Amino acid sequence: MTEAELIAIIERAKEFFRTEIVPSHISRTEECRNLNNFRLNPFLDKYKANFITGNNEPRSIAKALVYPRVIGTSINTIFGSKLQKFCSEVLEGFASTTSGIDIEFIDNKDGRRKYCQVKASTNTINADDIKTIRSHFQGVKNLARTNNLNIGLNDLVVGVFYGDHNELSAHYKKIEEDYPVIVGAEFWYRLTGNEEFYYKITDAIGDVASEYDGSDLVESVINDLTKQIEEALNPDNL
């Protein structure tokens, strides 16, 4: 790929983050204002509050509820759910029209066309996903036989956006018994031909992230949630 094409991918990725990830993250954070949106665990909530703050007062409980969702499960879920859209918009030049395949690209390592299903990270598939991936790849093999296409087993791959190969879950390792799983920097190199592209695109996303300071929003959410927890714990309301 040319330098201009690489820059174009990075710029689309940055804009995708601004228009898709950030608004969704803000919306999910706003949902934390309502105590009813949490599945409370009376056995653990006070423990978690005490563990991270040294006390289990209502504000500490609110923090223990909000922080994991805002900086953990919420943003990871958002990114995973928008992966297909990322492929179609940011990696538009590689978009596949083959059923069950996210992108197609000429592998810069072996020069062959790869038919790739894309996943977010090294632990984002389950047992059912294994069956689905195998089914999709079997469909491609059937299509290849029907249309006399030269598609080998190593041309059907799973590409993982970030992480290291040694972090792959047992589910991915099961897939690797039949099909290559290409992870992180290696995936982006084989896609673009640039050995540093993984670091360039993650740094670019980091630059966009620095444009947003959600501290006031999170503080406001915690304040509202604290009031609701105080009400819930008030003996007069029990």
N, C-alpha and C positions, 0 to 999 in steps of 0.2 A: 504494500500500500504506500501511496505517496504521503509526504508529510502533511499536505493539505487535507487529505482524506482522514488521517489520524486526528488532526486538529478538529475536523468537523465532527467526528465521533465524540470527542471530549466536550465540545461545545453543546452538542445535543444532550449529552449526559448531564451536564450542569443545568441546562434548561429543564430537563425532565425532573431533576431533583427539586428545582424551584417550584414547578407547576403541579407536580404529582405527589411527591413524597412529603414536602413541607406542609402543604395545606391539609393533607390527610393526618399528619402527625399532630397538627394543632387541633384538628377536630377530635381526634382520639383523646387528646389531653383534656379538652373541654368536657368530655364525657365523664372524666374523673371527678367532676364537681358533685355528682350525684351519688350518694352512698348506695343507692339501690343498684347501681351498675357494678358493684363489687359482690363477689361471692365470699362473704365473711367466713372466717374460720375461728370460732371462739377459743379453740384449743391453741392456736398459734399466733393470732394477730398481736396480742399483747407481748408475747415472747419476742416476735420479730421487732416490735417497736422498741422494746427494752434492749435488744441486741444491737440495734444501730444507733440508739440515742442515749441509752443508759436509764431510761424511764419509760413507763407505759401510759403516759398522759394522752388525752385525746389528740393533741397535735402530733405527738410522736407516732401514734397509730395511723394518723392520716398520712404522714410521711412514708411509713412502712407500706401503706397501700399504694400510694401514688408513684413513688420512685421506680419500683420495678416495672410498672406498666408503662410509664413514660419513656424510660431509657432502656427497657428490655423488650418484653413481649410485644408491645404495641408497634414500635418502629420496625422490628424484625418481621412481624406479620405483614405490615404494610409493604415492605420491600418485596417480600416473597409473593404477595398477591398481585403485585404490579410487574412481575418479571416478564410476563408475556407481552405486556404493552411496551416495556423497555426494549424487548427484542424487535418489535415491529416499528418502533419510532427511533430509537437510538441506533440500533443495528439494522436499519432499514435496508441497507445494501446487501445484507446477508439473509433477509427474510425468505423462508421456504414456503413453497406452495404444496409441498408433500404432506399428506395427512399424518399428524402425529409428530411432525418434525418442526422444531422452532426456527433453526437457522441452517443454512448450508454454506460451506466455505471451502476454499482450496487450502489445505493444510500446508503451512509454511515449513513444516518439518519433513514431510514425505511427498508433497506435491499432489496428493490425491484429494478428491472432493469428499468432504465429510458431511454426514447427515446427523445433525446434533440436536439432542434435547438439552435444554438449559435448566440448571437448578441454581439456587442462590448460594447455599453453603454446604459444608461437609456433613451436616447432620439433619438435612431438611426432607428426607424421604422416609417413608415407612414401608411395611411389608406389602401393602396394597400397591404402592408406587412401583415396586419391583415388577409386579405382574403387568401393570400398565405400560411401563417402559419396554418390557420384553414384547408385549403385544404390538406396540407401535413399530418396533424394529422388525418384528416378523412381517408386519404389513409392508414395510419398505422392501424386505427381501422378496416377498411375493410379487411386488410391483416390478422389481428388478428382473425377476425371471420372466414375467409376462412381457416386458418391454426390452428384454435382452440388454439390460444395463450392467455395466461392470462395477458392481458394488460388493466389496469384500466385508468380512466380519469386522475388521479394524476400521472400516469406513463409517460404521454406525457407532456414535460416541455420545457420552454424556459429558457436557461441559459445565463445570462448577465455577461460578463467578469469583468466589474468594475462598481463601483458606490454603492449607497445605495438604499434599496427598496423604501424609501420615496421619492426618486427622479424620480421614474418611470413616464414617460409621460402618457398622456391620452390614447394613442394608446396601450401601454402596459397594462394599467388598463382594457382596453376593452378585451384584450386577457385573462386577469386574471379572467374574468367572467366565462371562460370555462376551462382554463388550468393554472397550477402554473407557475409563473415567479420567478426564483431564481436568486438572484443578488449578485455580488461581493464576499465578504468573505464567505457568506453562500453557494454560488455555488461551490467555490473551496473546501470548507470543504466537501460538499456532494459528490464531485467528487473524492477527494483524501483521505478523512478521517483524514486530518491534519487541525486542527483549525487555525493554523498560516500560512498555505501555501499561502494564498492570499498575505500576507505581505512579505513572502519570495520571491515569484516570482516577485512581483512588485519592491522589493528592488534589485533583481538580474538584472532586466531590467535597473534600475537606475544606477547600476554599469557599465553596458555596455555603457549607455549614456555618462558616464563620460570619456569614451575613445575618445570621438569625440568633437572637438572644431570647430564649424562652424563659429566663429566670423569673421575670415578673409574672408571666402567665402561670407558671408552676406554683409560685408563692400564692397567687390569688386562688388557685384551685385548692391548695392545701388549707387556706383560711376558710373557704366555704365548707370543705369536707370536715374540718375540725368542729365547726359549729354543729353539723349534723351528728357527729359522733358524740359530742357533749350531750346533745338532746337524747340520743339513743341510750346513753349510759346514765342519764338522770333517773334516780330511783323513782321519782314521781311519775315517770313515763313508762315504767316497767309494769 
